[in-house]
């Protein structure tokens, strides 16, 4: 019984730590298929800055 509790606690801690890891920083220039002068470039930039892409 005690081993199960320790394992559950360990898995809970690992899960919490994995949620804290953020994606690496990206910029619009990282996307080769997005033209920086296109009408949608501002929206893509906003999505990247807000961590959506």
Order of alpha helices (4+ residues) and beta strands (2+ residues): alpha-alpha
